[in-house]
Amino acid sequence: MEPKPYLLKLLANLSSLGTDLVHSVVSEYLNSGTYQEQCAACTVIGHLDVANLNATVVEKLVNLAWNDKQPKVRSSAIAALGRTGR
């Protein structure tokens, strides 16, 4: 399930306001029990302002990219890392 483009734009605008609140809330879904929510979280994180992206989120994305059982989660995490330039 891919996030709607207008939601991505809204969250990206909110993330550029100088707070890490959006990153924190979205990153909680990286720990979700469903691969769909994890993939969606990766997609959203890839569209957020990288200035507020902390090392913990990057570390979690790297861990998902290397170790997750679901190929879709691994590819979403790799795409998010690529979009953020990490």
Steps between C-alpha positions, in 0.01 A plus 500: 500500500665818380429831673296747296706769326317785675579344839868468405506867406323604821734296720803629309387858559441432870841337533670807360371720785807426710370226727560127498143422607392363162814287473442363849138409440564341161806312624284321757339319206838356405448269799152397389398139484374532144726535201252737333535755780877461499512558123274804529718643779811454287330677210393792719843535663656514155291808423557691825747781558841338553616782728296349784587139427681357801755221518260263673258505206784454252630209706155339502469541122842341450401213728176445306686518169742229605302276732124512446334177386269676256658595165254790465611648832867463405447672165292779659771561760769511229290745298450721808874502570565589137250787503647640820853473368615279788 
